[in-house]
Amino acid sequence: MRKGTALTLPRVLTIVGIVVVVFLIAGVLSSFGGVDTSKDTAKIDGVGSISKDTFNHWYAVVAKQPQPGQKAPKPPPSLDSKQGQALKQQVMQFLISSDWIIGEAKDRGLTASDQEIQKQFAQTKKQSFPNEKAYQKFLATSGQTIQDLLFRVRLDVLSNKIREDVTKGTSDVSQGAIQDYYNKNAQQFSQPERRDLEVILTKDQAKANQAKSAVSSGTNWGQVAKKLSTDSASKNRGGKLLGVTKGQQDPAFDAAIFAAVQGKIAGPVKTGAGYYVFRVTKVTPASKQSVQASAAGIRQLLISQNQQKQLDQFATGFRQDWRAKTDCAPKYTIPDCRNGREAVQTTPPPTIPGQKKPIPGASHAAPPALDGTGAALATGTKAGGDTVIGQKSSSAAGGLSGLTGGGSSAPTAALALGGAPQKTSGAPAGLPGGAITPGAGGATQGGGTPGASGRP
């Protein structure tokens, strides 16, 4: 050994120290907030990690959705491109909100059995596709697998169970509460007096007298109205004006109508529009529906109000709690991540009086659907990002119908990712679905019925 090359103890310790530091730095670079950035995009405490394989699968699915005027799908854009960044936002929002639903259900002790999922899937498939051929075509063109669809249905089942758990007890409405609502909103249960008329409107009094003379002598009212009246709305209906209530007409005409004797020709009455000759043909007295007859409707209204109040309170805490448990790799960070504050909009959206302020750092993309509708974000959030959770839809919300344009043979609507929906009366646009096991795309797209356990 040459002089100066001996490994003394201090030199050995120095080399070991350098190696340790290098490994520590490498570990930091491959991990961010508990996220293994070498293979994962995000980690949600208590739920698990979102792998890059899962992200890449759904990124390809969203990119494959046909755009207006586009004849054939284009390859997925680069993640660093402007379009790629927009797709990344959608996909990460979608995957994170899916895990939030899973985590919330787990914390509440709620589960979705394979039997429940398969039953819901069968119902949704039947509603969404006219036949098996259309369903198979959808699978072949959408980029999604049966496992993907089953996972979306699983989320729907869990979402509905969360909603039921949040709103339990809200159906307890006392008779006193019903009576109180009835007393405070008495006008809603009242119908004012209504009068049906035959009318003729003329520009001058001479024409009005001519019309009155004609109908008084027995000439058909409709014929006279058609010949002399300037009121196009009533003259084309035989001169009839139905269901008139106080305050609807010109003040002078209004006073004359409700002072007139039924069946007697009256006028001319001078108004800003001209001169009226008229006859009251029917009087419907004012009425008021009793509290007994109104009770069922009031009860349902109060239940809905109670449910909405519970859901509104839940929504705020839900997003705050789960965002605080969500870390994302730097390349995949969005405002729903705990480390996503840098994405805050510099110019906040306009607010509407009475609405809540958005949560700091929010992307203005509200929490995932918890009402079983699954409408797209654009129609599911208030200004400022507040959640519109609403009432449960009667339609299945696994996402099939929204992806097929309500049952067409090919997808015509973009995949609804993330966001919180409003109540919809028609087919849902797609509950935020989940992910699949790593190695996306390897699942069978046709044939038998796979398991419904979803992403592990």
Salt bridges, closest charged atoms under 4 A:
ASP40 OD2 - LYS39 NZ 3.41
ASP99 OD1 - ARG455 NH2 2.38
GLU104 OE2 - ARG108 NE 2.72
ASP107 OD2 - LYS325 NZ 3.93
GLU116 OE2 - LYS161 NZ 2.93
GLU132 OE1 - LYS125 NZ 2.89
ASP148 OD2 - HIS57 NE2 2.69
GLU164 OE2 - LYS392 NZ 3.74
ASP165 OD2 - ARG108 NH1 2.55
ASP165 OD1 - LYS168 NZ 3.23
ASP180 OD2 - LYS184 NZ 3.26
GLU193 OE2 - ARG195 NE 2.67
GLU198 OE2 - LYS240 NZ 3.74
GLU198 OE1 - ARG279 NH2 2.74
ASP327 OD2 - ARG338 NH2 2.41
ASP336 OD1 - ARG319 NH2 2.29
